[in-house]
Every structure is written in structure tokens, then in C-alpha cells.
Amino acid sequence: MEKWKYRSLEWIHRVREEEYEKSKNLSPRELVERTRKSTESAARNLKPKIEKTHKSLISK
């Protein structure tokens, strides 16, 4: 019997395991710094458009 029924689950768990192996010996500070750098890089590459929230959607 297969461990994962769907290939997407297989991929997700493989990537999570690989990421765990890469980061398990990092200190919390190192892990936060690494995450911050990768997030900044992804944001620069994606160039997200920031939308203003309409006033009627903001609760008072």
C-alpha cells in the first residue's frame, strides 16, 4: 500500500522533510534570519500589488 494516496501530498511531505534536515541544527536566530531573507527574495521576485482597503470594510 502506498504511503500517500495523492502525489501532491507525497511532494509536500518530501519537501518538508528536506527542509527539516537542512534546518534542524540551526539556532532560532539563524532560522529566523534565513526565513526573512528567503521571504524578502520571494517578495521582490513576485512584485505583489498592494491594494488599499475600502473604508467601509474597516471596523470602527
N, C-alpha and C positions, 0 to 999 in steps of 0.2 A: 504494500500500500504506500502511496506517495505521502510524503510529509505535508506538502502544501497542495491543495486542490487547484489553486489558481497561480499562473505564472507570475502575476503581479505580486502576490504575497511572497513567492519564492525570491523575487528580486529585492523586495523591501527588506526581508529578513537577512539576505546575504549582505546588502549594503550596510545595514545596522550592525551586523557582526563585524564587518571590515572596519567600520568607523570606531566601534568599541575597541578593537585590537589596536588601532592607531592612537587612541586617546586614553587608554586605561592607566597609563603611567604618568600622565600629565597632572600637574597641580591644578587646583581650581582656577588660580590666576592665569596659568598658561592656557587652560581650556577656554576661559572667557576671552582672552586675547585672540586666540586662534579663531573662535567663533565670530568675534567682532570684525576681524579682517576679512573673513570669507563673506560675511553679510554685506560689508561695505562694497566689496568687489562685485557681488551679485547685483546690488542696487545700482551701481554705476553701469553695469552691462545692460540691465533691463530698462533703465531710464524711466521709472514709473512717473505717471502723471498724477499730480496731487490735485484733487477736487476740493472745492470749498463746500462745507456743509450748509445747507439751506437753513436759515434762521428758524423756520417752523419745525425743524427736526431736532433742534437743541432744546432739551428740557430746562425749565427755569427753576 
